[in-house]
Amino acid sequence: NSTRMSDFDVLRKLGKGSFGVVWAVTRKRDARKRTFVIKQIAMGPRRADQEEAINECRVLAKLDSPHVVKYYESFIAEPNRLCIVMEFAPKVRARPRSRRC
């Protein structure tokens, strides 16, 4: 895959967690200027860490549900960051879990 972070304009940071950062972006060459999300995951130096991160992409690529954001592509950015390009869902909010007795 030849995609790079430089192919995107970063609009804003959406969040940060222990494994990485999520950005709202637009693709520079997209005439429609659709907003996407790039989830940057820091991959550890161990091969097992890298395989776990790449496995997330494989799982996302297979999902096809109206209840899951769409996966578009992924690429590796330096240094050791897996970037996952996904659908932007600005109005989606998680429902609180109900407690069952």
N, C-alpha and C positions, 0 to 999 in steps of 0.2 A: 504494500500500500504506500502510495507516495504522498498522502495527506500529511500536513504539518500544522502546527499551531499558527504559523504565520499566514495560513489560508483563511483565518477567521479574524473578525474584529470582536474584541471582548467588550460586552456591554456593561456587565457588572458581576460581582461575586454574589452567588446565591447562598453559599454556605460552606462551612469547613468542618471536617471531622477528623478523627484520629488517623484515617487512612488517606485523606486527600482533600481536594477542593472541588467545588462545583461552580461552573461559570455559565452565564447566559451569553451567547455569542450569535453573530451572524456570519455567514460565509461570504467572503469578499466578492466572489464571482457569481453570487446568486442575485439575479435581477429582481426577484420578488422580496429579497431581504427578509426571509423567514428567520425566526429566532429558533435556535437550537440550544441544547445544554451540552456542555462538555464536562464530564466527570473525570478529573485527573486523580489517578490512584498511584500513590508511591509504592513502587515494587521494591521489596527487600533484595539484598544481594544474593540470598540463597535461591537456588533454582526452584525449590518447592514454593517459595513465595511468588515467584514470577509465574509459575504454572497455575497457581491459585487465581491470580489476577486475570490471566488470559482465559481461564476456564469460565470466569464470570461473563466474558464476552460471548463465549460459545453458548452459554445458557440463554443470555439475552437475545441472541440472534435467532434462537429457536422459538421464542415466545411470540405468540400472535393472539392478543386478547385486547378487548376494549378497556380492560381494567389495568393494563400495564403499559407504561410509556414505551414508545417504539424505539428500538435500537436501529441506528443507521450504519455506523462503521466504528472502527477503532484503529488507533495507531500508537506508536511509541514515540514519546518526546524525551529529550534529554533533560536531566539525567534520570534515567530509569523510571519514567512516569508513563503509565498506561493511560491513554486518553480515549474515553468512550463517548461518541457523539450520539445523542439521544434526542427524542422529541421534547420540546418545551411545553409544559402543561401548567400555565400560570394560575389557573383557577381551581386546580385540584387541591383538596384538603383531605387529610386523613381523618376518617371518622374515629371518635374515641372508642376504645374497646369496651364492650359491655361486660359487666361482671356476672358470671354464672355461679350459682350456688350448687 
